[in-house]
Amino acid sequence: MTDTPDPARAAFVPETVHKRDVFSETISGHLEGYPDIPVVLRRLDGVPGYARPLAWWLARKEIRGLRAVQGIEGCPILIRADRTGLLRSWTSGTPLHLARPADPAWYKDAKRLLREMRRAGVTHNDIAKPQNWLMTPEGRAAVIDFQLASTHRRRGLVFRLMAREDLRHLLKQKRAYAPHLLTASELRLLAQKSLPARLWMATGKRAYNFVTRRLMNWSDGEGTEDRAERDGPALRAALMAHPQVHDLALCTYALPARGVGLYAFVETTLDAGALARLVTDPAPDLIQPVTHLPRHPDGSLRMDALSLVAANRLSEVQEMMRREPDLAEVLQPILAARLNLTDRVMRR
């Protein structure tokens, strides 16, 4: 008689790298022998030595948070944690900035989720990001990314303040996507940022930004310079002079702490090394050879899709491909070989 296999012990089969930074690599996939069980691995075994203590400190926070919220509908399930990293269930849903919920039922369910997390003594601390909120296929609320979550043994002042901030950040999402649904009491709460939040913005956040942005090269890129316009003509001339280069698309993306990067998608039979030798100054920060560039029916390039790939806005690219199966056929291999794996947003 054979033992029934245990999903918690099954090997992880990677499929898609979603993002990579100095603290971890996030990969979705499934369990070996269980293709119908989608999971996500936050991989930590490749973290550089200088970042390992902080990476594992964040991982331990996530482990404690996920264990505390097990059984709460809308929270991920921790499958296992080992030297490789954290393996959790995949949460099906659309990120809030794409779903843009206007149904009061979603916000009611999101409040239910925060209440149940509070009862478990957990504050999320990172739900100001709309991508950490999901609308499930059933229209329910879900949260992901517990890397900054806190677990509280006592329900004292600190806990109450952090729980209040979680609620205030949910209301900020409501103000962004369904402002007509805000009540008078919710508007008052939005207007009253807590004292610790004000102190953090004035002091702690500056130190945090300095360490992560300048010392660890891990932050939102900022910059206003249009490098595609400045460097594009010379790059195009250098690349298009080669007979094996057929076309190219130049997109910008956020460089951690250093402004705007230039990403070149080149339709060619050359490899990346040969392409890099064709351009010296100016040179793109990333250069990806592709077999075919995506195009509109009139032959013009699909810059909308390529810009999303360059910025690693994976959920938006996948939603676009779901709506346009013909585009997916050309875009999928480009997406699979993309070179930017950060999740930073360029602010102009």
Sequence and secondary structure as in RCSB ss.txt:
>XXXX:A:sequence
MTDTPDPARAAFVPETVHKRDVFSETISGHLEGYPDIPVVLRRLDGVPGYARPLAWWLARKEIRGLRAVQGIEGC
PILIRADRTGLLRSWTSGTPLHLARPADPAWYKDAKRLLREMRRAGVTHNDIAKPQNWLMTPEGRAAVIDFQLAS
THRRRGLVFRLMAREDLRHLLKQKRAYAPHLLTASELRLLAQKSLPARLWMATGKRAYNFVTRRLMNWSDGEGTE
DRAERDGPALRAALMAHPQVHDLALCTYALPARGVGLYAFVETTLDAGALARLVTDPAPDLIQPVTHLPRHPDGS
LRMDALSLVAANRLSEVQEMMRREPDLAEVLQPILAARLNLTDRVMRR
>XXXX:A:secstr
      GGGS EEEEEEEEE SS EEEEEEETTEEEEEEEEEE TT  GGGHHHHHHHHHHHHHHHHHTTT TTS
  EEEE SSEEEEE    EEHHHH    HHHHHHHHHHHHHHHHTTEE S TTSGGGEEE TTS EEE   TT E
E SS SHHHHHHHHHHHHHHHHHHHHH GGG  HHHHHHHH   HHHHHIIIIIHHHHHIIIIIIS  S  B   
 HHHHHHHHHHHHHHTSTTEEEEEEEEEEETTTEEEEEEEEEESS HHHHHHH  SS  SEEEEES   B TTS 
B HHHHHHHHTT HHHHHHHHHH HHHHHHHHHHHHT S       B 
